[in-house]
Each structure stands twice: as C-alpha cells, then as structure tokens.
Amino acid sequence: MTLTIPVLTDVHLITCIVQRGRADAVVQAAIEAGAEGATIHFARGTGLREKLGLLAVAVNAEKEVISIAVSRDQLNYVFERMFLAGKLDTPGMGFMYVTPVERAATHIPPEILEKLIGER
C-alpha cells in the first residue's frame, strides 16, 4: 500500500505575541478575515518594555502566542486584521511576524483535493 501525502506549499505561518488576555480578540479577527483556526499558548517574556510601566511598576511579562497558518492569498489581509485587533500600533502591546512554510500536510477532504489537482 502506497501512502500519498497531500503536501501544501503555499502556506505562511503568522505568529503574534500579545499581552495576556488579548489573544481571543486577535484570533476572532483572523477568523473573520478568513483564517481557518489558530493555536494559542502561553509564554513569558522579558525585555525593555517590562521596565517601562507606570511609576516604574513592571509591565506584565505573561504573554499569549498565537500561531495561524494561511495561504499566500490570505496573508496580507489576515495579518492586517490581527495587527489592528491586537492594537500592535501601541507601544508594549506585542509583536507579530510571518514565516514562510516550505511544506505542510493535513487532511484535505477529497472534493477539495480533486479541485486543487484539477487547477494545476
């Protein structure tokens, strides 16, 4: 028996690091923009921002890290919506970046797979 793995090559990973409690709003914006889902995990960070709190009180170092895989066609729109939802234009709110994914694999329903093969 030969196993055929459908490999996706048009995938980018958006990683967004936000203050704890902001991830739900960012994920909701990404889904409304067309993302299929997200992975969220907790992290702790350090850096200059933690020393800049009001009256020298440290800014919370607990973060939420959001990872979302999207196609090249979706990338800019989803990225923009996540940026706005996370209020990343505000100092200390977070950081976001994109990583190209060389190959990705997951279950693809047969009807979608046939459509993708037919478009080649």
N, C-alpha and C positions, 0 to 999 in steps of 0.2 A: 504494500500500500504506500503510495506516494502522498506526502502531505504538501499541499500547496498553501503557502502563507501569503495572504494579500498584504503587500507592503505599500505603505503610503510614503510618498517622497515630497509632498507639497505641504509640509507641516512646520509650524513655528511654535515655540513654547514661550508664552508670556509669563514672566514671573513678577509678581507685585508684592512688595513688602510694606505693610501698613501698620499703624498703631492698633493695638489690641481693641477689638470691638468694631472695627471699620470693614472687616472682610465681607460681611453679609451684603452691605451696600455695593461694594465693588463687584462681587460675584453676580448680584442681581442685574447690575448694569451690563455686565458682559453677556449674560444670558439673553437679555433684551436686545442686545446688539447682534446676536446670532451664535454665540458660543454654545457648545453642547453641554458643558459641565465644567466643574473645577475641582481641584484638590486644595484643601486648606490644612495647614499645620501650624503649630505654634513654635516660636523661636524667641531667643533673647539676643539683643544686640547691644553693642557699645559704640561709642564714638563721641564726636564733638557735641552733638545735639543734646545728649543726656546731661550736659553741664550747663545748658543754656536756659533752664527752666526759670520760672518766675521766682525772684528773690533767691537765686542760686539753689532752689529745690530741684532735684534731678527729675528729668522727664522720664516717664515710664519706659523701661528698656524692653518690656514684653511686646512682641510683635506677632502678627499673623502673616504667613507667607501663602500667597495664592499662586497656583500653577494652572495655566489653561493652555491647552493645545488647540490651535486654529489653523485653517488653511491660509495660504498666502493672500487669497482674495478677501478674507475676513480680517486680516491682521490689523490694518490701519484703523478701521472703524472700531473694532473691539478694543484696541489699545487706547484710542482716544476716549471712549466711553469709560473705561476703567480709570484712566488718569483723572477725569473730571469727577467721577463718583468718589474716588479716594482723596479728593482735594489735594492732590500731589503738587499743586502750584503754591501750596502753603508751606513755609519752612518747617521742617521736622515731622511732616506728615507721612513721609515714606519715600520709596524708591521703586522704579519699575524698569525692566529691561526685557529684550527679546533675544532668544537663542534659536538659530535655525536647527531643525532636527533632520539628520541625514536620512533616517529610516524610522518608521513607526509601524506597529502592527496591532490590530484589534479585530474583533468580529465585525464583519461587514455583511449586512443582510444580502442574500442572493440577488434580489431585484436591483439593489444599488450597485452591487459588484458588476452585474451584467451591463448596467447603464454606463459605468465607468469604463469597462472594457470596450464597449461599443463606441465611445467617444474618441478612442485612440486611433 
